[in-house]
Amino acid sequence: MGIKVKLDIVMARRKMSLMELSERVGVTPANLSILKTGKSRAVRFSTLEAICHELHCQPGEILEYEEE
């Protein structure tokens, strides 16, 4: 599996919608959705930093490594 994205879990805990997070970090809802569903092949550090800032979390809460 590799890297697992847990953005949806963190967003749910913070009670933040995809649209609200999109507006706060300046990323389109479509691109955030791709990231949230794990279909993204890359993420910019600046985007990850903005997401962590708005959700008050660490990158490790959003991204997790799973051995194959």
PyMOL Python script that loads the backbone (N, CA, C, O; Angstrom):
from pymol import cmd

cmd.read_pdbstr("""\
ATOM      1  N   MET A   1       0.828  -1.199   0.000  1.00  0.00           N
ATOM      2  CA  MET A   1       0.000   0.000   0.000  1.00  0.00           C
ATOM      3  C   MET A   1       0.863   1.250   0.000  1.00  0.00           C
ATOM      4  O   MET A   1       0.540   2.213  -0.695  1.00  0.00           O
ATOM      5  N   GLY A   2       1.969   1.263   0.772  1.00  0.00           N
ATOM      6  CA  GLY A   2       2.825   2.443   0.791  1.00  0.00           C
ATOM      7  C   GLY A   2       2.325   3.495   1.762  1.00  0.00           C
ATOM      8  O   GLY A   2       2.174   3.232   2.955  1.00  0.00           O
ATOM      9  N   ILE A   3       2.067   4.688   1.244  1.00  0.00           N
ATOM     10  CA  ILE A   3       1.615   5.810   2.076  1.00  0.00           C
ATOM     11  C   ILE A   3       0.088   5.855   2.111  1.00  0.00           C
ATOM     12  O   ILE A   3      -0.566   5.859   1.068  1.00  0.00           O
ATOM     13  N   LYS A   4      -0.461   5.889   3.304  1.00  0.00           N
ATOM     14  CA  LYS A   4      -1.909   5.984   3.494  1.00  0.00           C
ATOM     15  C   LYS A   4      -2.236   7.403   3.948  1.00  0.00           C
ATOM     16  O   LYS A   4      -1.581   7.941   4.840  1.00  0.00           O
ATOM     17  N   VAL A   5      -3.245   8.002   3.334  1.00  0.00           N
ATOM     18  CA  VAL A   5      -3.657   9.369   3.680  1.00  0.00           C
ATOM     19  C   VAL A   5      -4.867   9.296   4.604  1.00  0.00           C
ATOM     20  O   VAL A   5      -5.878   8.676   4.276  1.00  0.00           O
ATOM     21  N   LYS A   6      -4.749   9.939   5.763  1.00  0.00           N
ATOM     22  CA  LYS A   6      -5.816   9.924   6.762  1.00  0.00           C
ATOM     23  C   LYS A   6      -6.428  11.313   6.938  1.00  0.00           C
ATOM     24  O   LYS A   6      -6.913  11.653   8.017  1.00  0.00           O
ATOM     25  N   LEU A   7      -6.400  12.104   5.879  1.00  0.00           N
ATOM     26  CA  LEU A   7      -6.915  13.473   5.945  1.00  0.00           C
ATOM     27  C   LEU A   7      -8.383  13.495   6.337  1.00  0.00           C
ATOM     28  O   LEU A   7      -8.805  14.351   7.115  1.00  0.00           O
ATOM     29  N   ASP A   8      -9.162  12.566   5.808  1.00  0.00           N
ATOM     30  CA  ASP A   8     -10.596  12.539   6.121  1.00  0.00           C
ATOM     31  C   ASP A   8     -10.845  12.314   7.614  1.00  0.00           C
ATOM     32  O   ASP A   8     -11.787  12.876   8.172  1.00  0.00           O
ATOM     33  N   ILE A   9     -10.023  11.513   8.254  1.00  0.00           N
ATOM     34  CA  ILE A   9     -10.176  11.240   9.677  1.00  0.00           C
ATOM     35  C   ILE A   9      -9.878  12.495  10.496  1.00  0.00           C
ATOM     36  O   ILE A   9     -10.621  12.843  11.414  1.00  0.00           O
ATOM     37  N   VAL A  10      -8.776  13.172  10.147  1.00  0.00           N
ATOM     38  CA  VAL A  10      -8.398  14.392  10.876  1.00  0.00           C
ATOM     39  C   VAL A  10      -9.448  15.481  10.663  1.00  0.00           C
ATOM     40  O   VAL A  10      -9.802  16.195  11.601  1.00  0.00           O
ATOM     41  N   MET A  11      -9.942  15.607   9.438  1.00  0.00           N
ATOM     42  CA  MET A  11     -10.979  16.603   9.157  1.00  0.00           C
ATOM     43  C   MET A  11     -12.237  16.315   9.962  1.00  0.00           C
ATOM     44  O   MET A  11     -12.853  17.237  10.497  1.00  0.00           O
ATOM     45  N   ALA A  12     -12.624  15.056  10.053  1.00  0.00           N
ATOM     46  CA  ALA A  12     -13.824  14.686  10.805  1.00  0.00           C
ATOM     47  C   ALA A  12     -13.652  15.020  12.292  1.00  0.00           C
ATOM     48  O   ALA A  12     -14.576  15.521  12.932  1.00  0.00           O
ATOM     49  N   ARG A  13     -12.468  14.739  12.829  1.00  0.00           N
ATOM     50  CA  ARG A  13     -12.217  15.053  14.244  1.00  0.00           C
ATOM     51  C   ARG A  13     -12.285  16.548  14.515  1.00  0.00           C
ATOM     52  O   ARG A  13     -12.709  16.973  15.589  1.00  0.00           O
ATOM     53  N   ARG A  14     -11.868  17.340  13.539  1.00  0.00           N
ATOM     54  CA  ARG A  14     -11.879  18.798  13.692  1.00  0.00           C
ATOM     55  C   ARG A  14     -13.199  19.414  13.223  1.00  0.00           C
ATOM     56  O   ARG A  14     -13.392  20.628  13.294  1.00  0.00           O
ATOM     57  N   LYS A  15     -14.104  18.552  12.741  1.00  0.00           N
ATOM     58  CA  LYS A  15     -15.415  18.983  12.240  1.00  0.00           C
ATOM     59  C   LYS A  15     -15.268  20.054  11.165  1.00  0.00           C
ATOM     60  O   LYS A  15     -15.939  21.085  11.196  1.00  0.00           O
ATOM     61  N   MET A  16     -14.368  19.785  10.207  1.00  0.00           N
ATOM     62  CA  MET A  16     -14.125  20.723   9.119  1.00  0.00           C
ATOM     63  C   MET A  16     -14.477  20.047   7.794  1.00  0.00           C
ATOM     64  O   MET A  16     -14.064  18.919   7.522  1.00  0.00           O
ATOM     65  N   SER A  17     -15.240  20.755   6.991  1.00  0.00           N
ATOM     66  CA  SER A  17     -15.635  20.216   5.687  1.00  0.00           C
ATOM     67  C   SER A  17     -14.517  20.397   4.667  1.00  0.00           C
ATOM     68  O   SER A  17     -13.594  21.185   4.869  1.00  0.00           O
ATOM     69  N   LEU A  18     -14.616  19.673   3.598  1.00  0.00           N
ATOM     70  CA  LEU A  18     -13.652  19.780   2.506  1.00  0.00           C
ATOM     71  C   LEU A  18     -13.676  21.187   1.923  1.00  0.00           C
ATOM     72  O   LEU A  18     -12.627  21.745   1.601  1.00  0.00           O
ATOM     73  N   MET A  19     -14.842  21.751   1.790  1.00  0.00           N
ATOM     74  CA  MET A  19     -14.979  23.098   1.239  1.00  0.00           C
ATOM     75  C   MET A  19     -14.333  24.137   2.155  1.00  0.00           C
ATOM     76  O   MET A  19     -13.637  25.036   1.684  1.00  0.00           O
ATOM     77  N   GLU A  20     -14.561  24.013   3.451  1.00  0.00           N
ATOM     78  CA  GLU A  20     -13.982  24.968   4.396  1.00  0.00           C
ATOM     79  C   GLU A  20     -12.453  24.871   4.391  1.00  0.00           C
ATOM     80  O   GLU A  20     -11.767  25.893   4.373  1.00  0.00           O
ATOM     81  N   LEU A  21     -11.922  23.650   4.406  1.00  0.00           N
ATOM     82  CA  LEU A  21     -10.472  23.472   4.380  1.00  0.00           C
ATOM     83  C   LEU A  21      -9.895  24.004   3.077  1.00  0.00           C
ATOM     84  O   LEU A  21      -8.829  24.620   3.070  1.00  0.00           O
ATOM     85  N   SER A  22     -10.592  23.769   1.988  1.00  0.00           N
ATOM     86  CA  SER A  22     -10.163  24.261   0.682  1.00  0.00           C
ATOM     87  C   SER A  22     -10.010  25.776   0.678  1.00  0.00           C
ATOM     88  O   SER A  22      -9.008  26.309   0.201  1.00  0.00           O
ATOM     89  N   GLU A  23     -10.998  26.450   1.206  1.00  0.00           N
ATOM     90  CA  GLU A  23     -10.958  27.912   1.263  1.00  0.00           C
ATOM     91  C   GLU A  23      -9.826  28.411   2.152  1.00  0.00           C
ATOM     92  O   GLU A  23      -9.170  29.403   1.833  1.00  0.00           O
ATOM     93  N   ARG A  24      -9.599  27.726   3.263  1.00  0.00           N
ATOM     94  CA  ARG A  24      -8.581  28.162   4.215  1.00  0.00           C
ATOM     95  C   ARG A  24      -7.156  27.953   3.711  1.00  0.00           C
ATOM     96  O   ARG A  24      -6.271  28.757   4.005  1.00  0.00           O
ATOM     97  N   VAL A  25      -6.928  26.875   2.951  1.00  0.00           N
ATOM     98  CA  VAL A  25      -5.560  26.578   2.504  1.00  0.00           C
ATOM     99  C   VAL A  25      -5.283  27.035   1.075  1.00  0.00           C
ATOM    100  O   VAL A  25      -4.135  27.019   0.632  1.00  0.00           O
ATOM    101  N   GLY A  26      -6.325  27.442   0.352  1.00  0.00           N
ATOM    102  CA  GLY A  26      -6.125  27.928  -1.004  1.00  0.00           C
ATOM    103  C   GLY A  26      -5.858  26.840  -2.023  1.00  0.00           C
ATOM    104  O   GLY A  26      -5.121  27.048  -2.987  1.00  0.00           O
ATOM    105  N   VAL A  27      -6.456  25.682  -1.810  1.00  0.00           N
ATOM    106  CA  VAL A  27      -6.345  24.555  -2.735  1.00  0.00           C
ATOM    107  C   VAL A  27      -7.753  24.211  -3.196  1.00  0.00           C
ATOM    108  O   VAL A  27      -8.691  24.250  -2.400  1.00  0.00           O
ATOM    109  N   THR A  28      -7.911  23.876  -4.465  1.00  0.00           N
ATOM    110  CA  THR A  28      -9.249  23.583  -4.978  1.00  0.00           C
ATOM    111  C   THR A  28      -9.848  22.370  -4.261  1.00  0.00           C
ATOM    112  O   THR A  28      -9.119  21.475  -3.836  1.00  0.00           O
ATOM    113  N   PRO A  29     -11.171  22.345  -4.130  1.00  0.00           N
ATOM    114  CA  PRO A  29     -11.813  21.177  -3.526  1.00  0.00           C
ATOM    115  C   PRO A  29     -11.486  19.895  -4.280  1.00  0.00           C
ATOM    116  O   PRO A  29     -11.341  18.837  -3.667  1.00  0.00           O
ATOM    117  N   ALA A  30     -11.369  19.977  -5.600  1.00  0.00           N
ATOM    118  CA  ALA A  30     -11.052  18.787  -6.397  1.00  0.00           C
ATOM    119  C   ALA A  30      -9.675  18.234  -6.028  1.00  0.00           C
ATOM    120  O   ALA A  30      -9.507  17.025  -5.873  1.00  0.00           O
ATOM    121  N   ASN A  31      -8.690  19.127  -5.887  1.00  0.00           N
ATOM    122  CA  ASN A  31      -7.346  18.665  -5.530  1.00  0.00           C
ATOM    123  C   ASN A  31      -7.287  18.127  -4.108  1.00  0.00           C
ATOM    124  O   ASN A  31      -6.579  17.154  -3.847  1.00  0.00           O
ATOM    125  N   LEU A  32      -8.009  18.736  -3.197  1.00  0.00           N
ATOM    126  CA  LEU A  32      -8.062  18.216  -1.825  1.00  0.00           C
ATOM    127  C   LEU A  32      -8.757  16.859  -1.787  1.00  0.00           C
ATOM    128  O   LEU A  32      -8.366  15.977  -1.023  1.00  0.00           O
ATOM    129  N   SER A  33      -9.775  16.696  -2.604  1.00  0.00           N
ATOM    130  CA  SER A  33     -10.483  15.424  -2.675  1.00  0.00           C
ATOM    131  C   SER A  33      -9.561  14.317  -3.180  1.00  0.00           C
ATOM    132  O   SER A  33      -9.588  13.199  -2.666  1.00  0.00           O
ATOM    133  N   ILE A  34      -8.752  14.627  -4.177  1.00  0.00           N
ATOM    134  CA  ILE A  34      -7.792  13.656  -4.699  1.00  0.00           C
ATOM    135  C   ILE A  34      -6.809  13.256  -3.602  1.00  0.00           C
ATOM    136  O   ILE A  34      -6.480  12.079  -3.453  1.00  0.00           O
ATOM    137  N   LEU A  35      -6.351  14.228  -2.850  1.00  0.00           N
ATOM    138  CA  LEU A  35      -5.440  13.940  -1.739  1.00  0.00           C
ATOM    139  C   LEU A  35      -6.150  13.120  -0.666  1.00  0.00           C
ATOM    140  O   LEU A  35      -5.601  12.138  -0.166  1.00  0.00           O
ATOM    141  N   LYS A  36      -7.356  13.516  -0.317  1.00  0.00           N
ATOM    142  CA  LYS A  36      -8.122  12.858   0.747  1.00  0.00           C
ATOM    143  C   LYS A  36      -8.405  11.388   0.435  1.00  0.00           C
ATOM    144  O   LYS A  36      -8.387  10.543   1.330  1.00  0.00           O
ATOM    145  N   THR A  37      -8.664  11.091  -0.829  1.00  0.00           N
ATOM    146  CA  THR A  37      -8.985   9.715  -1.205  1.00  0.00           C
ATOM    147  C   THR A  37      -7.753   8.859  -1.447  1.00  0.00           C
ATOM    148  O   THR A  37      -7.868   7.669  -1.741  1.00  0.00           O
ATOM    149  N   GLY A  38      -6.573   9.460  -1.323  1.00  0.00           N
ATOM    150  CA  GLY A  38      -5.339   8.703  -1.505  1.00  0.00           C
ATOM    151  C   GLY A  38      -4.942   8.500  -2.948  1.00  0.00           C
ATOM    152  O   GLY A  38      -4.055   7.695  -3.231  1.00  0.00           O
ATOM    153  N   LYS A  39      -5.568   9.201  -3.861  1.00  0.00           N
ATOM    154  CA  LYS A  39      -5.270   9.042  -5.287  1.00  0.00           C
ATOM    155  C   LYS A  39      -4.165   9.983  -5.761  1.00  0.00           C
ATOM    156  O   LYS A  39      -3.734   9.917  -6.912  1.00  0.00           O
ATOM    157  N   SER A  40      -3.718  10.849  -4.873  1.00  0.00           N
ATOM    158  CA  SER A  40      -2.668  11.798  -5.217  1.00  0.00           C
ATOM    159  C   SER A  40      -1.326  11.075  -5.261  1.00  0.00           C
ATOM    160  O   SER A  40      -1.067  10.174  -4.463  1.00  0.00           O
ATOM    161  N   ARG A  41      -0.480  11.480  -6.198  1.00  0.00           N
ATOM    162  CA  ARG A  41       0.849  10.885  -6.303  1.00  0.00           C
ATOM    163  C   ARG A  41       1.898  11.726  -5.592  1.00  0.00           C
ATOM    164  O   ARG A  41       3.014  11.259  -5.361  1.00  0.00           O
ATOM    165  N   ALA A  42       1.555  12.954  -5.244  1.00  0.00           N
ATOM    166  CA  ALA A  42       2.499  13.855  -4.582  1.00  0.00           C
ATOM    167  C   ALA A  42       1.724  14.936  -3.842  1.00  0.00           C
ATOM    168  O   ALA A  42       0.554  15.196  -4.120  1.00  0.00           O
ATOM    169  N   VAL A  43       2.411  15.552  -2.895  1.00  0.00           N
ATOM    170  CA  VAL A  43       1.842  16.699  -2.191  1.00  0.00           C
ATOM    171  C   VAL A  43       2.985  17.671  -1.904  1.00  0.00           C
ATOM    172  O   VAL A  43       4.055  17.264  -1.450  1.00  0.00           O
ATOM    173  N   ARG A  44       2.757  18.934  -2.165  1.00  0.00           N
ATOM    174  CA  ARG A  44       3.776  19.946  -1.890  1.00  0.00           C
ATOM    175  C   ARG A  44       3.881  20.156  -0.389  1.00  0.00           C
ATOM    176  O   ARG A  44       2.890  20.086   0.339  1.00  0.00           O
ATOM    177  N   PHE A  45       5.105  20.414   0.056  1.00  0.00           N
ATOM    178  CA  PHE A  45       5.289  20.689   1.478  1.00  0.00           C
ATOM    179  C   PHE A  45       4.513  21.927   1.901  1.00  0.00           C
ATOM    180  O   PHE A  45       4.008  21.988   3.021  1.00  0.00           O
ATOM    181  N   SER A  46       4.414  22.906   1.024  1.00  0.00           N
ATOM    182  CA  SER A  46       3.669  24.126   1.375  1.00  0.00           C
ATOM    183  C   SER A  46       2.188  23.812   1.572  1.00  0.00           C
ATOM    184  O   SER A  46       1.545  24.405   2.438  1.00  0.00           O
ATOM    185  N   THR A  47       1.640  22.895   0.786  1.00  0.00           N
ATOM    186  CA  THR A  47       0.244  22.479   0.944  1.00  0.00           C
ATOM    187  C   THR A  47       0.074  21.695   2.238  1.00  0.00           C
ATOM    188  O   THR A  47      -0.869  21.928   2.993  1.00  0.00           O
ATOM    189  N   LEU A  48       0.984  20.773   2.487  1.00  0.00           N
ATOM    190  CA  LEU A  48       0.932  19.983   3.720  1.00  0.00           C
ATOM    191  C   LEU A  48       1.055  20.883   4.941  1.00  0.00           C
ATOM    192  O   LEU A  48       0.361  20.685   5.939  1.00  0.00           O
ATOM    193  N   GLU A  49       1.936  21.868   4.860  1.00  0.00           N
ATOM    194  CA  GLU A  49       2.109  22.815   5.959  1.00  0.00           C
ATOM    195  C   GLU A  49       0.822  23.605   6.205  1.00  0.00           C
ATOM    196  O   GLU A  49       0.417  23.787   7.353  1.00  0.00           O
ATOM    197  N   ALA A  50       0.180  24.073   5.137  1.00  0.00           N
ATOM    198  CA  ALA A  50      -1.062  24.842   5.273  1.00  0.00           C
ATOM    199  C   ALA A  50      -2.178  23.982   5.860  1.00  0.00           C
ATOM    200  O   ALA A  50      -2.947  24.447   6.701  1.00  0.00           O
ATOM    201  N   ILE A  51      -2.264  22.731   5.418  1.00  0.00           N
ATOM    202  CA  ILE A  51      -3.283  21.821   5.943  1.00  0.00           C
ATOM    203  C   ILE A  51      -3.051  21.584   7.433  1.00  0.00           C
ATOM    204  O   ILE A  51      -3.990  21.644   8.227  1.00  0.00           O
ATOM    205  N   CYS A  52      -1.798  21.313   7.811  1.00  0.00           N
ATOM    206  CA  CYS A  52      -1.480  21.078   9.223  1.00  0.00           C
ATOM    207  C   CYS A  52      -1.763  22.316  10.065  1.00  0.00           C
ATOM    208  O   CYS A  52      -2.246  22.209  11.192  1.00  0.00           O
ATOM    209  N   HIS A  53      -1.463  23.482   9.522  1.00  0.00           N
ATOM    210  CA  HIS A  53      -1.733  24.727  10.247  1.00  0.00           C
ATOM    211  C   HIS A  53      -3.225  24.886  10.525  1.00  0.00           C
ATOM    212  O   HIS A  53      -3.623  25.202  11.646  1.00  0.00           O
ATOM    213  N   GLU A  54      -4.042  24.669   9.506  1.00  0.00           N
ATOM    214  CA  GLU A  54      -5.490  24.860   9.656  1.00  0.00           C
ATOM    215  C   GLU A  54      -6.150  23.785  10.508  1.00  0.00           C
ATOM    216  O   GLU A  54      -7.126  24.057  11.208  1.00  0.00           O
ATOM    217  N   LEU A  55      -5.620  22.558  10.453  1.00  0.00           N
ATOM    218  CA  LEU A  55      -6.213  21.463  11.227  1.00  0.00           C
ATOM    219  C   LEU A  55      -5.531  21.284  12.586  1.00  0.00           C
ATOM    220  O   LEU A  55      -5.914  20.413  13.368  1.00  0.00           O
ATOM    221  N   HIS A  56      -4.511  22.120  12.864  1.00  0.00           N
ATOM    222  CA  HIS A  56      -3.779  22.043  14.132  1.00  0.00           C
ATOM    223  C   HIS A  56      -3.306  20.618  14.390  1.00  0.00           C
ATOM    224  O   HIS A  56      -3.616  20.021  15.421  1.00  0.00           O
ATOM    225  N   CYS A  57      -2.546  20.083  13.429  1.00  0.00           N
ATOM    226  CA  CYS A  57      -2.059  18.717  13.540  1.00  0.00           C
ATOM    227  C   CYS A  57      -0.631  18.613  13.008  1.00  0.00           C
ATOM    228  O   CYS A  57      -0.077  19.582  12.489  1.00  0.00           O
ATOM    229  N   GLN A  58      -0.059  17.449  13.143  1.00  0.00           N
ATOM    230  CA  GLN A  58       1.264  17.144  12.626  1.00  0.00           C
ATOM    231  C   GLN A  58       1.123  16.331  11.328  1.00  0.00           C
ATOM    232  O   GLN A  58       0.111  15.655  11.141  1.00  0.00           O
ATOM    233  N   PRO A  59       2.117  16.386  10.433  1.00  0.00           N
ATOM    234  CA  PRO A  59       2.034  15.612   9.182  1.00  0.00           C
ATOM    235  C   PRO A  59       1.796  14.122   9.413  1.00  0.00           C
ATOM    236  O   PRO A  59       1.122  13.467   8.618  1.00  0.00           O
ATOM    237  N   GLY A  60       2.350  13.589  10.500  1.00  0.00           N
ATOM    238  CA  GLY A  60       2.165  12.172  10.806  1.00  0.00           C
ATOM    239  C   GLY A  60       0.740  11.791  11.149  1.00  0.00           C
ATOM    240  O   GLY A  60       0.393  10.610  11.134  1.00  0.00           O
ATOM    241  N   GLU A  61      -0.088  12.771  11.458  1.00  0.00           N
ATOM    242  CA  GLU A  61      -1.504  12.491  11.712  1.00  0.00           C
ATOM    243  C   GLU A  61      -2.268  12.344  10.401  1.00  0.00           C
ATOM    244  O   GLU A  61      -3.343  11.745  10.357  1.00  0.00           O
ATOM    245  N   ILE A  62      -1.699  12.898   9.338  1.00  0.00           N
ATOM    246  CA  ILE A  62      -2.354  12.866   8.022  1.00  0.00           C
ATOM    247  C   ILE A  62      -1.797  11.752   7.137  1.00  0.00           C
ATOM    248  O   ILE A  62      -2.534  11.118   6.382  1.00  0.00           O
ATOM    249  N   LEU A  63      -0.490  11.524   7.241  1.00  0.00           N
ATOM    250  CA  LEU A  63       0.185  10.538   6.399  1.00  0.00           C
ATOM    251  C   LEU A  63       0.727   9.403   7.254  1.00  0.00           C
ATOM    252  O   LEU A  63       1.275   9.627   8.334  1.00  0.00           O
ATOM    253  N   GLU A  64       0.565   8.175   6.752  1.00  0.00           N
ATOM    254  CA  GLU A  64       1.034   7.002   7.492  1.00  0.00           C
ATOM    255  C   GLU A  64       1.655   6.023   6.498  1.00  0.00           C
ATOM    256  O   GLU A  64       1.116   5.815   5.412  1.00  0.00           O
ATOM    257  N   TYR A  65       2.777   5.427   6.865  1.00  0.00           N
ATOM    258  CA  TYR A  65       3.423   4.433   6.018  1.00  0.00           C
ATOM    259  C   TYR A  65       2.940   3.043   6.392  1.00  0.00           C
ATOM    260  O   TYR A  65       2.946   2.669   7.565  1.00  0.00           O
ATOM    261  N   GLU A  66       2.520   2.276   5.385  1.00  0.00           N
ATOM    262  CA  GLU A  66       2.105   0.889   5.596  1.00  0.00           C
ATOM    263  C   GLU A  66       3.011  -0.011   4.773  1.00  0.00           C
ATOM    264  O   GLU A  66       3.195   0.215   3.578  1.00  0.00           O
ATOM    265  N   GLU A  67       3.574  -1.027   5.404  1.00  0.00           N
ATOM    266  CA  GLU A  67       4.406  -1.968   4.666  1.00  0.00           C
ATOM    267  C   GLU A  67       3.531  -2.808   3.757  1.00  0.00           C
ATOM    268  O   GLU A  67       2.395  -3.155   4.081  1.00  0.00           O
ATOM    269  N   GLU A  68       4.101  -3.118   2.616  1.00  0.00           N
ATOM    270  CA  GLU A  68       3.329  -3.906   1.625  1.00  0.00           C
ATOM    271  C   GLU A  68       3.429  -5.373   1.912  1.00  0.00           C
ATOM    272  O   GLU A  68       2.849  -6.184   1.190  1.00  0.00           O
TER     273      GLU A  68
END
""", "prot")
cmd.dss("prot")
cmd.show_as("cartoon", "prot")
cmd.util.cbc("prot")
cmd.orient("prot")
